[in-house]
Amino acid sequence: MSTIEQTNQYIMPTYGRSDLVIHDGSGATCHDEAGRTYIDFGSGIGTTSLGYCNAAWADAVCAQVRTVQHTSNLFYHAPQAQLAERLCSMAGYAKLFFGNSGAEANECAIKLARKYSFDKYGKGRSTILTLVNSFHGRTIATLSATGQDVFHNYFFPFVEDFRFVRANDIADLHEKLDDTVCAVMIEYVQGEGGVMALDKDFVQEIRRVCDERDILMIADEVQTGIGRTGYLFAGEHFGIRADVTTAAKGLGGGLPIGVCLASEKCADVLGKGAHGSTFGGNPVVCAGALAVLDTLAAPGMLESIREKSRTLRERLAAVDEVEAVSGLGLMVGISLKTKKAPDVLKSCLDKGLLVLTAKDRVRLLPPLTITPEELQRGADILCNVLEG
């Protein structure tokens, strides 16, 4: 029985998979079981941030596996403490909570915001504003926070007290704000919503009203964070630091991790027993994440991401089939004039390039460490498909 047949027989059919079995990889290049080569412009939906099997990351992970692979959070271990200090220091936050995914990080942020408000103001201040077209996860609470009807089928009833604001509509923001609101939760770039960046004045108005009303501003940077947009966090593009920022995906370099970072004003809201995770902050995952942060902190690394982004965006903008290029940094959305994004994905796969889609757009999330040569080879394939 083939890998594809085994998968289809024994795994629930919850993914729209392409007929590709990835066997091995290095950098932004991988191979299938037959040895065919592919350039990966998807990086596990933004997760293998250093590409396949980065040497420093793999060495750190393997060394930790041979030291201690797990200990519960009833005890302490050095990789977790070191990662917490490093990330809080780099991002400018006071404390964090470790989970295993972006959805878990966002669940933590939701709980933190509601408890922060309850502790200060009592019941009746539990509404969280999120944005139309947002995506915050697939648990019941994070689905409830997601502003897309397509994700709201079948799973009723949802968690109460989420209200949706139209992105970049300041008037709608003010209309939805009332005395029941405890937090505003946004993605600076709506990834699953089509790779659409928010307007700077809209984001800054959210920050202003949150300060004015003692409402927590939550930034879901699960996809935009950890260097993806050319800065450690995308909030830097907007001159903003949210009260709470969530991250996941690229932080683990390919292993499961989620973090909820909190500012000084809300860092101690969740006390003993208020939240927890069996695997959150696992030693092996933390060792890998430290290697990711080491790589991002190297001189010139973030600037190199911005430069590769400029190169890729300029190349795409020159293609006649491209209507527009959206997103920030190496988080790229491509609107097309005549072609359909799923058809482009299939043609790219046939020619040795892995891309993603989001809504009606082609989506690109190449590894942050992609070499200029790999970037050019992948762009050549993509542009040939678009021009064909």
Protein Blocks (a to p, Z undefined) as FASTA:
>chain_A
ZZklmmmmmgccfbccdddddfbdchjbdcdfkopacddfkgonomamnoghifklmmmm
mmmmmmogcdcfkbccfklmmmmmmmmmmnopabdcddfbfklmmmmmmmmmmmmmmmmn
oghiabccddehiafbjbfklmmmpccfklmgojaccdehiacddehilklmmmmpcfkb
cbdcddfbafknoopacdfklmmmmmmmmmmnopacdddfklmgghlnopablklmnopa
cfbdcdefjmnoopacddddddfklmmmpgghiaccfkgopaklmmmmmmmmmmmmpghk
lmmmmmmmmmmmmmmmmpmklmbdgdehjbdcdddfkbcfklmmmmmmmnopacddehjb
ccddddfklcfklmmmmmmmmmmmmmZZ
